Amino acid sequence: MLLFMVKKSFFDMWDNFLTVVLFNLGFIIILMIPIWLPAPIAEVSLIGALLVQALGIVIAFVYAGAVAMMARDIANYEKPEFKNLIVYLKETWVTSLVLGLVYVAIGLIFKVGVPFYSALGNMLGLAAIVFLLWAVLIFALASQFYFPVRAQLDDKIRTILRKSFVIFFDNTMFTIVVAIGTILTTGISVFTALLIPGLMGVLIWHQVGLKLRVYKYDYLEEHPEANRRKIPWEALLIDDREKVGTRTLRGMIFPWKE
């Protein structure tokens, strides 16, 4: 299942190469706000710089929420249409805003909390820092499913958060694999100036991951007596394998010659 997940994510991105690049350009432009603008503003007002940085992060999350819906369409073998971006922004901006604000809050807690607890210089301070690190790590891992759950399963914030954590705790190793894929995809993107696979590639990876993982729950719902550790992935992925198909390097670069 995991190898097919990698294969499908790659081909989904490749089949929509130009779309991925264009949406990544949107990310690059938006990320200029929290990365580049705060520095000159900080010379005048530190608080103003922090507010601009927070605003930029929130805007990036709102944009990501809408683009995640595009990534869902791609994962579902649909051709994404740019006109839908505004529609998706209207549908997702509230849920995306909440996630963005949570991450801004996490950044603030780290900026204030870690130095404070470090200054205590005792076991209580160390324990507080360790607890904080673990809490953030768990939330970061679970939040990988936030946009996919919003796109594929539910639109209520409380339900999205609950299902994200349920998926994480019920599929811990799978979640770690998704996180490794996220890190690798982001790392590769650095060498292409975030153009490919970029953050759009990460969103496709997350959407494909949840789409395929949901088959497990559909199967268990139909077969409640089944062994949860022995999911017949080969049977469950037949349709997707047929849709993804097999590719050659020649066919990927020159599809019209196949």
PLY file of the C-alpha trace (Angstrom):
ply
format ascii 1.0
element vertex 258
property float x
property float y
property float z
element edge 257
property int vertex1
property int vertex2
end_header
0.00 0.00 0.00
2.78 2.42 0.93
4.71 1.85 -2.29
1.55 2.38 -4.32
0.88 5.54 -2.32
4.29 6.89 -3.39
3.66 5.86 -6.99
0.19 7.39 -7.16
1.30 10.64 -5.52
4.16 10.99 -8.00
2.02 10.30 -11.06
-0.80 12.52 -9.80
1.73 15.32 -9.54
3.36 14.50 -12.88
0.03 14.37 -14.72
-0.78 17.84 -13.39
2.73 19.28 -13.62
1.80 22.78 -14.81
-1.05 23.07 -12.31
1.28 22.07 -9.47
3.88 24.65 -10.53
1.31 27.45 -10.78
-0.17 26.76 -7.35
3.35 26.54 -5.91
4.03 29.99 -7.36
1.06 31.16 -5.32
2.65 29.68 -2.19
5.97 31.35 -2.95
4.35 34.77 -3.36
2.31 34.42 -0.16
5.27 33.14 1.87
7.14 36.34 1.06
4.86 38.06 3.57
5.98 36.20 6.74
9.56 35.62 5.53
10.66 38.92 3.97
8.33 41.69 5.19
8.89 41.41 8.99
12.61 42.29 8.78
12.25 45.92 7.56
9.15 46.44 9.70
11.05 45.24 12.79
13.35 48.25 12.48
10.32 50.42 13.20
8.14 48.18 15.36
8.84 44.69 16.70
5.17 44.12 17.47
4.25 45.23 13.97
6.75 42.77 12.52
5.31 39.93 14.59
1.77 40.82 13.52
2.77 40.85 9.84
4.51 37.52 10.26
1.43 36.03 11.93
-0.82 37.47 9.23
1.36 35.98 6.50
1.26 32.55 8.13
-2.52 32.67 8.45
-2.94 33.76 4.82
-0.69 30.88 3.74
-2.88 28.40 5.64
-6.08 29.84 4.16
-4.60 29.50 0.68
-3.37 25.98 1.49
-6.86 24.94 2.57
-8.29 25.88 -0.82
-5.39 24.35 -2.75
-5.83 21.17 -0.70
-9.29 20.83 -2.27
-7.58 21.01 -5.67
-5.18 18.32 -4.49
-8.18 16.22 -3.49
-9.60 16.55 -7.01
-6.27 15.41 -8.42
-6.17 12.44 -6.02
-9.68 11.54 -7.21
-8.51 11.53 -10.87
-10.36 14.74 -11.65
-8.90 17.61 -13.62
-8.53 20.62 -11.29
-10.04 23.84 -12.59
-8.58 27.18 -11.52
-12.04 28.75 -11.39
-12.80 26.45 -8.45
-10.12 28.08 -6.31
-12.42 30.95 -5.31
-15.23 28.50 -4.58
-12.92 26.40 -2.41
-11.63 29.50 -0.62
-15.19 30.38 0.36
-15.80 26.82 1.54
-12.62 26.31 3.55
-11.37 29.66 4.80
-12.82 29.27 8.30
-11.36 25.81 8.94
-8.04 26.85 7.39
-7.97 30.03 9.47
-8.36 28.00 12.66
-5.42 25.74 11.81
-3.32 28.76 10.88
-4.12 30.48 14.19
-3.24 27.30 16.09
0.19 27.22 14.45
0.69 30.92 15.15
-0.16 30.19 18.79
2.31 27.30 18.82
5.01 29.58 17.46
4.23 32.17 20.13
4.32 29.53 22.88
7.72 28.35 21.69
9.04 31.89 21.45
7.93 32.73 24.99
7.56 29.40 26.78
10.83 27.64 25.93
13.09 30.53 27.05
10.99 30.95 30.20
11.18 27.28 31.21
14.85 27.09 30.25
15.57 30.02 32.55
14.14 28.07 35.51
17.20 25.82 35.38
15.52 22.92 37.21
13.76 19.62 36.50
10.36 21.29 36.42
11.48 23.56 33.60
13.02 20.63 31.70
9.86 18.55 32.16
7.74 21.45 30.87
9.91 21.81 27.76
9.80 18.05 27.07
6.01 18.02 27.49
5.70 21.01 25.17
7.88 19.37 22.51
5.91 16.13 22.61
2.56 17.95 22.50
3.65 19.96 19.45
5.09 16.87 17.74
1.87 14.91 18.21
-0.23 17.81 16.98
2.04 18.31 13.96
1.76 14.62 13.03
-2.02 14.55 13.47
-2.52 17.86 11.64
-1.16 16.28 8.46
-4.66 14.86 8.10
-6.46 18.13 8.85
-6.81 19.32 5.26
-7.46 15.82 3.84
-10.19 15.17 6.43
-11.72 18.56 5.63
-11.62 17.81 1.92
-12.78 14.20 2.01
-14.73 13.48 5.19
-16.18 16.42 7.11
-16.32 20.22 7.29
-16.88 20.76 11.03
-13.77 21.94 12.86
-14.29 19.83 15.98
-14.94 16.70 13.90
-11.95 17.39 11.65
-9.65 17.65 14.66
-11.13 14.55 16.30
-10.82 12.44 13.17
-7.29 13.68 12.54
-6.20 12.48 15.97
-8.12 9.21 15.63
-6.35 8.49 12.35
-3.01 9.34 13.94
-3.41 7.15 17.01
-4.96 4.29 15.02
-2.28 4.44 12.31
0.82 5.69 14.09
3.41 4.03 11.83
1.51 5.11 8.73
1.44 8.68 10.08
5.19 8.59 10.62
5.67 7.38 7.04
3.48 10.26 5.83
5.61 12.65 7.89
8.83 11.26 6.41
7.34 11.70 2.95
6.39 15.27 3.83
9.92 16.04 4.97
11.51 14.42 1.91
9.12 16.18 -0.48
9.83 19.52 1.17
13.57 18.84 1.15
13.56 18.02 -2.57
11.53 21.16 -3.21
14.30 23.33 -1.77
16.47 22.45 -4.78
13.73 23.59 -7.19
12.95 26.84 -5.35
9.69 25.26 -4.10
8.31 24.96 -7.64
8.18 21.16 -7.84
6.94 19.18 -6.02
6.62 22.08 -3.59
3.86 22.54 -1.07
1.27 21.48 -3.64
3.15 18.19 -3.89
2.95 17.83 -0.12
-0.82 18.44 -0.21
-1.26 15.82 -2.94
0.79 13.38 -0.85
-1.50 13.97 2.14
-4.69 13.68 0.10
-3.58 10.45 -1.55
-2.54 9.06 1.84
-5.96 9.62 3.41
-7.85 8.52 0.30
-6.12 5.15 0.34
-6.22 4.77 4.12
-9.97 5.28 4.18
-10.30 2.02 2.23
-9.20 0.28 5.42
-12.13 1.72 7.37
-14.60 1.02 4.57
-13.42 -2.60 4.56
-13.65 -2.96 8.35
-17.14 -1.44 8.30
-18.23 -4.08 5.80
-16.31 -6.85 7.59
-16.42 -6.06 11.33
-15.08 -9.51 12.18
-11.94 -9.04 10.08
-8.42 -8.85 11.52
-7.43 -5.16 11.62
-3.80 -6.15 11.13
-4.50 -8.06 7.92
-6.13 -5.66 5.50
-6.34 -7.07 1.93
-4.72 -4.07 0.31
-4.11 -5.80 -3.01
-7.84 -6.31 -3.45
-8.77 -2.87 -2.15
-6.38 -1.08 -4.51
-7.32 -2.86 -7.73
-9.36 0.03 -9.16
-6.74 2.62 -8.26
-3.94 0.52 -9.73
-5.86 0.29 -12.99
-6.49 4.05 -13.07
-2.88 4.92 -12.31
-1.65 2.27 -14.75
1.95 1.63 -15.66
4.26 4.23 -17.16
7.53 4.25 -19.04
10.03 7.08 -18.98
9.32 7.68 -22.67
5.58 7.75 -22.00
5.97 10.20 -19.11
8.03 12.67 -21.11
6.41 12.13 -24.53
2.91 10.78 -23.79
1.74 11.45 -27.35
4.26 8.91 -28.65
2.88 6.04 -26.57
0 1
1 2
2 3
3 4
4 5
5 6
6 7
7 8
8 9
9 10
10 11
11 12
12 13
13 14
14 15
15 16
16 17
17 18
18 19
19 20
20 21
21 22
22 23
23 24
24 25
25 26
26 27
27 28
28 29
29 30
30 31
31 32
32 33
33 34
34 35
35 36
36 37
37 38
38 39
39 40
40 41
41 42
42 43
43 44
44 45
45 46
46 47
47 48
48 49
49 50
50 51
51 52
52 53
53 54
54 55
55 56
56 57
57 58
58 59
59 60
60 61
61 62
62 63
63 64
64 65
65 66
66 67
67 68
68 69
69 70
70 71
71 72
72 73
73 74
74 75
75 76
76 77
77 78
78 79
79 80
80 81
81 82
82 83
83 84
84 85
85 86
86 87
87 88
88 89
89 90
90 91
91 92
92 93
93 94
94 95
95 96
96 97
97 98
98 99
99 100
100 101
101 102
102 103
103 104
104 105
105 106
106 107
107 108
108 109
109 110
110 111
111 112
112 113
113 114
114 115
115 116
116 117
117 118
118 119
119 120
120 121
121 122
122 123
123 124
124 125
125 126
126 127
127 128
128 129
129 130
130 131
131 132
132 133
133 134
134 135
135 136
136 137
137 138
138 139
139 140
140 141
141 142
142 143
143 144
144 145
145 146
146 147
147 148
148 149
149 150
150 151
151 152
152 153
153 154
154 155
155 156
156 157
157 158
158 159
159 160
160 161
161 162
162 163
163 164
164 165
165 166
166 167
167 168
168 169
169 170
170 171
171 172
172 173
173 174
174 175
175 176
176 177
177 178
178 179
179 180
180 181
181 182
182 183
183 184
184 185
185 186
186 187
187 188
188 189
189 190
190 191
191 192
192 193
193 194
194 195
195 196
196 197
197 198
198 199
199 200
200 201
201 202
202 203
203 204
204 205
205 206
206 207
207 208
208 209
209 210
210 211
211 212
212 213
213 214
214 215
215 216
216 217
217 218
218 219
219 220
220 221
221 222
222 223
223 224
224 225
225 226
226 227
227 228
228 229
229 230
230 231
231 232
232 233
233 234
234 235
235 236
236 237
237 238
238 239
239 240
240 241
241 242
242 243
243 244
244 245
245 246
246 247
247 248
248 249
249 250
250 251
251 252
252 253
253 254
254 255
255 256
256 257
